[in-house]
């Protein structure tokens, strides 16, 4: 039986969470893992009082992420989906795990016009369900901030652009690549991709 690691890559605010929902409608038995979930779990359980501690916590996040990913690969979960603004920093370890546990890697890379991404990013950071730890220089469980515009660690437009360019989010690829321009969500058709993924999974099960 073939096993698949599907990486949903691309800059923040490209709609990766929405795509996961669409894939899950056709492949409900997938396992989803994202580094951001680890960041939020550790922020709630450990917390941080400054940016230095926040950076140290992020190192633990990656140990957690790769550890959980390896566990599910080891037991042979057929479809694992992971979403993140992946860069070359993660490529070597992901490739190593995929080779070790014999997973075929499919990268779905989402790209968009920068100004559109910035507008979406600003809107997302103000939404009440955005985990507060992403927006603060200090955070502990149950911290509250009703007005998210007052968070003390909002990214600037210049910083956002620099991160995208430096980390080359728009160039990440591991394994087979499918790219979508999501500048205008109304023009994006994921149906062929999802059909392809479903056929790959179901075809493998029949072998």
Residue pairs with C-beta under 8 A, 6 or more apart in sequence:
1 76
1 78
1 204
1 205
1 207
2 78
2 104
2 200
2 204
2 207
3 73
3 76
3 77
3 78
3 79
3 80
3 101
3 102
3 103
3 104
4 78
4 79
4 80
4 103
4 104
4 105
4 106
4 197
4 200
4 201
5 73
5 80
5 82
5 94
5 97
5 98
5 103
5 104
5 105
5 106
5 175
6 23
6 30
6 79
6 80
6 81
6 82
6 105
6 106
6 108
6 197
7 82
7 83
7 84
7 86
7 94
7 105
7 106
7 107
7 108
7 172
7 174
7 175
8 16
8 19
8 20
8 81
8 82
8 83
8 84
8 108
8 110
9 83
9 84
9 85
9 86
9 107
9 108
9 109
9 110
9 169
9 172
9 173
10 16
10 85
10 109
10 110
10 111
10 112
10 169
10 170
10 172
10 182
11 85
11 110
11 111
11 112
11 117
11 164
11 169
11 170
12 85
12 117
12 121
12 124
12 160
13 112
13 117
13 118
13 120
13 121
13 124
14 110
14 111
14 112
14 117
14 182
15 110
15 182
15 185
15 188
16 83
16 84
16 110
17 83
19 83
19 108
19 110
19 190
20 32
20 81
20 83
22 190
22 194
23 30
23 81
23 194
23 197
24 30
24 32
25 194
26 194
26 195
26 197
26 198
27 79
27 197
27 198
27 201
29 78
29 79
30 79
30 80
30 81
31 72
31 77
31 79
31 80
31 81
32 80
32 81
32 82
32 83
33 65
33 68
33 69
33 72
33 80
33 81
33 82
34 82
34 83
34 84
35 61
35 62
35 65
35 84
36 84
36 131
36 134
38 61
38 62
38 64
38 65
38 68
39 57
39 58
39 61
39 131
39 133
39 134
40 131
40 133
41 64
42 57
42 60
42 61
42 64
43 57
43 131
43 133
43 139
43 141
44 133
44 141
45 141
46 57
46 60
47 139
47 140
47 141
48 54
48 56
48 57
48 133
48 138
48 139
48 140
49 138
49 140
50 137
50 138
51 137
51 153
54 137
54 139
66 93
66 97
69 80
69 82
69 97
70 97
70 100
70 101
72 80
73 80
73 97
73 98
73 100
73 101
73 103
74 101
76 101
78 201
78 204
78 205
79 201
80 103
84 90
85 167
85 169
86 94
86 107
86 169
86 172
86 174
87 167
87 168
87 169
87 172
88 167
88 168
88 172
89 167
91 172
91 174
94 105
94 174
95 105
95 174
97 103
98 104
98 105
98 174
98 175
104 175
104 176
105 174
105 175
105 176
106 175
106 176
106 178
106 197
107 172
107 173
107 174
107 175
107 176
107 177
107 178
108 178
108 179
108 180
108 193
109 170
109 172
109 173
109 177
109 178
109 179
109 180
110 179
110 180
110 182
111 170
111 179
111 180
111 181
111 182
112 181
112 182
112 183
113 183
114 161
114 164
116 183
117 160
117 164
118 157
118 160
118 161
121 155
121 160
124 130
125 134
125 135
125 148
125 151
125 154
125 155
126 148
126 149
127 148
128 146
128 148
130 148
132 139
132 143
132 144
132 145
132 148
132 151
133 139
135 145
135 148
135 151
135 152
135 153
135 154
136 143
136 145
136 151
136 152
136 153
137 152
137 153
138 152
145 151
155 163
164 170
178 193
178 196
180 188
180 190
180 193
181 187
181 188
182 188
